[in-house]
Amino acid sequence: MTVRAILMGLVFALMWSSAFATARIIVADAPPLFSLAARFALTGAIAIALARIMGQSWHLPGGWRGPQARAVLIFGLCQNALYLGLNFVAMQWIEGSLAAIIASSMPLMVAGLGWAFMGQRTSALGILGLVTGMAGVALIMGSRLSGGADALGIALCVLGALALAIATLTVRGASGAGNLLMIVGLQMLVGSVSLALVAAAIETPHLTFSLRWLAAFLYQCFVPGLAATLIWFSLVRQIGAVRAATFHFLNPAFGVAIAAALLGEHINGTDLIGVAIAMVGILMVQMERARG
């Protein structure tokens, strides 16, 4: 792995982990689903406009029944609408650090579901990693629940991570080499439309405007929303999906640190132990996948 790839992986992990703390700022002053729908509408429109300038077409190979179209719909619904939508709703009630830790368990869910339901072979190291990683996450959730954390918020985050894990297993290799920015933009518009329909049915639009809210919203659009996505796909092309996924093991630590620094969230000793255990488990799973 080159120095450039390592730096890209670190930057991606920082960007991805920062999304949870900034989301807490957004949902404190505006409805979560309307906010997320607006974010995807803006970011998706920019991505598509840039893609068109670069000569990329929205006529996908295989048409609207082909693998790229399937990837657009599945990831638009599962990642953008379900995964992020459920997390945004949950962060009205739980801390950003806890949401980041639960979301970081997604690679463990992918490995576990693949082993349990898709016949993917897993060595003793992989199984040990799954058990270790989930034990770390469970330790943190148990500690937070006993400390008064909202059970519904935790459940929504778990369901969101599960939706993304299922989407990851369902659609593989359909990111669209040479058409990437268009694929990303279309996924975001699918998420925006889906979330806007749900928000119109269950939320009342309101906004307590502040420069802090605006900064958090624009940061969400352009850093974890657009830049992190493009860095991730570029990293996957350079070093492969399995090696790139090892950077996810940094997300629990980065998520906790950013939430503490930006929002002043309290981190106790149990949190730190759980984060360390979860990171080891995620790394073991990724090492096992790399060997396979």
C-alpha positions as CSV (number, residue, x, y, z in Angstrom):
1,M,0.0,0.0,0.0
2,T,1.5,3.3,-1.1
3,V,1.8,6.4,1.2
4,R,-0.7,8.2,-1.1
5,A,-3.3,5.4,-0.5
6,I,-2.7,5.5,3.3
7,L,-3.2,9.2,3.4
8,M,-6.4,8.9,1.3
9,G,-7.7,6.2,3.6
10,L,-7.0,8.3,6.7
11,V,-8.7,11.3,5.1
12,F,-11.7,9.2,4.2
13,A,-12.0,7.8,7.7
14,L,-11.9,11.3,9.2
15,M,-14.5,12.7,6.8
16,W,-16.8,9.7,7.2
17,S,-16.5,9.8,11.0
18,S,-17.2,13.6,11.2
19,A,-20.6,13.2,9.6
20,F,-22.2,12.0,12.9
21,A,-21.2,15.0,15.0
22,T,-22.2,17.5,12.3
23,A,-25.5,15.7,11.9
24,R,-26.3,16.3,15.5
25,I,-25.9,20.0,14.9
26,I,-28.3,19.9,11.9
27,V,-31.1,17.9,13.6
28,A,-31.1,20.2,16.7
29,D,-32.5,23.0,14.6
30,A,-34.3,21.4,11.6
31,P,-36.3,18.2,10.9
32,P,-33.9,15.3,10.1
33,L,-35.5,13.9,7.0
34,F,-36.2,17.3,5.3
35,S,-32.6,18.3,6.1
36,L,-31.2,15.1,4.6
37,A,-33.5,15.3,1.6
38,A,-32.2,18.9,1.0
39,R,-28.6,17.7,1.4
40,F,-29.0,15.0,-1.2
41,A,-30.8,17.2,-3.6
42,L,-28.0,19.8,-3.5
43,T,-25.2,17.3,-3.6
44,G,-26.8,15.1,-6.2
45,A,-27.5,18.0,-8.5
46,I,-23.8,19.2,-8.2
47,A,-22.5,15.7,-8.8
48,I,-24.6,15.2,-11.9
49,A,-23.7,18.7,-13.3
50,L,-20.0,17.9,-12.8
51,A,-20.5,14.5,-14.4
52,R,-22.1,16.0,-17.5
53,I,-19.3,18.6,-17.8
54,M,-16.8,15.7,-17.7
55,G,-18.7,14.0,-20.5
56,Q,-20.4,11.3,-18.4
57,S,-23.8,10.1,-19.5
58,W,-26.9,9.3,-17.5
59,H,-27.8,6.6,-20.0
60,L,-26.5,3.7,-17.9
61,P,-25.0,0.5,-19.5
62,G,-27.7,-2.1,-19.7
63,G,-30.4,0.5,-19.5
64,W,-32.6,1.0,-16.4
65,R,-32.8,-2.8,-15.9
66,G,-29.0,-3.2,-15.9
67,P,-26.6,-3.7,-12.9
68,Q,-25.7,0.0,-12.6
69,A,-29.3,1.0,-12.5
70,R,-29.9,-1.6,-9.8
71,A,-27.0,-0.2,-7.9
72,V,-28.4,3.3,-8.2
73,L,-31.8,2.2,-6.8
74,I,-30.6,-0.1,-4.1
75,F,-27.9,2.1,-2.7
76,G,-30.1,5.2,-3.2
77,L,-32.8,3.6,-1.0
78,C,-30.7,1.6,1.4
79,Q,-27.7,3.8,2.0
80,N,-29.0,7.3,1.5
81,A,-32.6,6.9,2.5
82,L,-32.6,4.1,5.1
83,Y,-29.1,4.1,6.6
84,L,-28.6,7.9,6.8
85,G,-32.3,8.6,7.2
86,L,-32.5,6.4,10.3
87,N,-29.3,7.8,11.7
88,F,-30.4,11.4,11.3
89,V,-33.7,10.6,13.0
90,A,-31.9,8.7,15.8
91,M,-29.5,11.6,16.5
92,Q,-32.3,13.6,17.8
93,W,-32.1,11.4,20.9
94,I,-28.6,9.8,21.1
95,E,-25.1,11.2,20.9
96,G,-23.1,11.4,17.8
97,S,-20.3,9.3,19.2
98,L,-22.7,6.4,19.9
99,A,-24.2,6.6,16.4
100,A,-20.7,6.5,14.9
101,I,-19.7,3.4,16.9
102,I,-22.9,1.6,15.8
103,A,-22.5,2.6,12.2
104,S,-18.9,1.3,12.3
105,S,-20.2,-2.2,12.9
106,M,-21.4,-2.4,9.3
107,P,-18.4,-4.3,8.0
108,L,-19.0,-6.8,10.8
109,M,-22.6,-7.2,9.7
110,V,-21.5,-7.7,6.1
111,A,-19.2,-10.5,7.1
112,G,-21.7,-12.1,9.5
113,L,-24.6,-12.0,7.0
114,G,-22.3,-13.3,4.2
115,W,-21.2,-16.2,6.4
116,A,-24.7,-17.0,7.8
117,F,-26.9,-16.7,4.6
118,M,-24.7,-16.6,1.5
119,G,-22.3,-19.5,2.2
120,Q,-19.2,-17.3,2.3
121,R,-16.4,-19.2,3.9
122,T,-15.0,-17.7,7.1
123,S,-11.9,-18.9,9.0
124,A,-11.4,-19.0,12.7
125,L,-9.8,-15.6,12.6
126,G,-12.9,-14.1,10.8
127,I,-15.3,-15.7,13.3
128,L,-13.2,-14.5,16.2
129,G,-13.2,-11.0,14.7
130,L,-16.9,-11.0,14.4
131,V,-17.4,-12.0,18.0
132,T,-14.8,-9.5,19.2
133,G,-16.1,-6.6,17.2
134,M,-19.7,-7.2,18.2
135,A,-18.7,-7.6,21.9
136,G,-17.0,-4.2,21.8
137,V,-20.1,-2.6,20.3
138,A,-22.4,-4.4,22.7
139,L,-20.3,-3.3,25.7
140,I,-20.7,0.4,24.6
141,M,-24.4,0.1,23.9
142,G,-25.0,-1.7,27.3
143,S,-23.1,1.0,29.1
144,R,-25.0,3.8,27.3
145,L,-28.4,2.1,27.9
146,S,-27.7,1.8,31.6
147,G,-26.7,5.5,31.6
148,G,-30.0,6.5,30.1
149,A,-29.4,6.4,26.3
150,D,-32.5,6.2,24.2
151,A,-33.3,2.6,23.2
152,L,-35.3,3.6,20.1
153,G,-32.4,5.8,18.9
154,I,-30.0,2.9,19.3
155,A,-32.4,0.5,17.5
156,L,-32.8,2.9,14.5
157,C,-29.0,3.1,14.1
158,V,-28.7,-0.7,14.2
159,L,-31.4,-1.0,11.6
160,G,-29.7,1.6,9.4
161,A,-26.4,-0.2,9.5
162,L,-28.2,-3.5,8.7
163,A,-29.8,-1.9,5.7
164,L,-26.5,-0.8,4.4
165,A,-24.9,-4.2,5.0
166,I,-27.7,-5.9,3.0
167,A,-27.3,-3.4,0.2
168,T,-23.5,-4.0,0.1
169,L,-24.0,-7.8,-0.2
170,T,-26.8,-7.4,-2.8
171,V,-24.9,-5.1,-5.2
172,R,-21.3,-5.8,-5.9
173,G,-19.1,-4.4,-8.7
174,A,-21.7,-2.1,-10.1
175,S,-20.2,1.2,-9.3
176,G,-19.6,2.1,-12.9
177,A,-16.0,2.6,-13.9
178,G,-15.8,5.7,-16.0
179,N,-19.3,6.8,-15.0
180,L,-18.7,7.1,-11.3
181,L,-19.7,10.7,-10.6
182,M,-23.0,10.2,-12.5
183,I,-23.8,7.1,-10.5
184,V,-23.1,8.8,-7.2
185,G,-25.3,11.8,-8.2
186,L,-28.2,9.6,-9.3
187,Q,-28.0,7.6,-6.0
188,M,-28.3,10.9,-4.1
189,L,-31.3,12.0,-6.1
190,V,-33.0,8.7,-5.4
191,G,-32.4,9.2,-1.7
192,S,-33.6,12.8,-1.8
193,V,-36.9,12.0,-3.5
194,S,-37.5,9.0,-1.1
195,L,-36.8,11.0,2.0
196,A,-38.8,14.1,0.8
197,L,-41.9,11.9,0.3
198,V,-41.6,10.4,3.8
199,A,-40.7,13.8,5.4
200,A,-43.8,15.4,3.8
201,A,-46.0,12.8,5.4
202,I,-44.5,12.8,9.0
203,E,-42.5,16.0,9.5
204,T,-43.4,19.7,9.9
205,P,-40.9,22.0,8.1
206,H,-39.1,24.4,10.4
207,L,-35.6,25.9,10.7
208,T,-33.9,27.8,13.5
209,F,-31.3,29.4,11.3
210,S,-27.8,30.1,12.5
211,L,-24.3,30.3,11.0
212,R,-23.5,27.1,12.9
213,W,-26.4,25.2,11.3
214,L,-25.4,26.5,7.9
215,A,-21.8,25.5,8.3
216,A,-22.8,22.0,9.5
217,F,-25.2,21.6,6.5
218,L,-22.7,22.7,3.9
219,Y,-20.0,20.6,5.5
220,Q,-22.3,17.6,5.3
221,C,-23.0,18.2,1.6
222,F,-19.5,18.7,0.4
223,V,-17.2,16.7,2.8
224,P,-18.8,13.4,4.0
225,G,-21.5,13.7,1.3
226,L,-19.4,14.3,-1.9
227,A,-15.7,14.3,-1.2
228,A,-15.6,11.2,1.0
229,T,-17.6,9.2,-1.5
230,L,-15.3,10.1,-4.3
231,I,-12.2,9.4,-2.2
232,W,-13.6,6.0,-1.2
233,F,-14.2,4.9,-4.8
234,S,-10.9,6.2,-5.9
235,L,-9.2,4.3,-3.0
236,V,-11.1,1.1,-3.9
237,R,-9.8,1.3,-7.5
238,Q,-6.2,1.8,-6.3
239,I,-5.9,-0.9,-3.6
240,G,-9.1,-3.0,-3.9
241,A,-12.2,-3.1,-1.8
242,V,-10.9,-5.4,1.0
243,R,-7.8,-3.4,1.7
244,A,-9.7,-0.1,1.5
245,A,-12.3,-1.4,4.0
246,T,-9.5,-1.8,6.6
247,F,-9.7,1.9,7.1
248,H,-13.2,1.5,8.6
249,F,-11.6,0.1,11.7
250,L,-10.6,3.7,12.5
251,N,-14.1,5.0,12.4
252,P,-15.1,4.2,16.0
253,A,-12.1,6.1,17.4
254,F,-12.4,9.0,15.0
255,G,-16.1,9.3,15.6
256,V,-15.8,9.4,19.4
257,A,-12.9,11.9,19.3
258,I,-14.7,14.3,16.9
259,A,-17.9,14.2,18.9
260,A,-16.0,14.9,22.1
261,A,-14.1,17.8,20.5
262,L,-16.9,19.4,18.5
263,L,-19.9,18.8,20.8
264,G,-18.3,18.3,24.1
265,E,-19.7,14.8,24.5
266,H,-18.5,12.9,27.6
267,I,-16.5,9.8,26.9
268,N,-16.0,7.3,29.8
269,G,-13.5,4.5,30.3
270,T,-16.0,1.8,29.2
271,D,-16.5,3.7,25.9
272,L,-12.7,3.7,25.3
273,I,-12.4,0.0,26.1
274,G,-15.4,-0.9,23.8
275,V,-14.0,1.2,21.0
276,A,-10.6,-0.5,21.2
277,I,-12.3,-4.0,21.2
278,A,-14.5,-3.1,18.3
279,M,-11.6,-1.7,16.3
280,V,-9.6,-5.0,16.9
281,G,-12.6,-7.0,15.8
282,I,-13.2,-5.0,12.6
283,L,-9.5,-5.2,11.7
284,M,-9.5,-9.0,12.3
285,V,-12.4,-9.4,9.9
286,Q,-10.8,-7.3,7.2
287,M,-7.5,-9.2,7.6
288,E,-9.4,-12.5,7.2
289,R,-11.1,-11.2,4.0
290,A,-7.8,-10.0,2.6
291,R,-6.4,-13.5,3.1
292,G,-9.4,-15.0,1.4
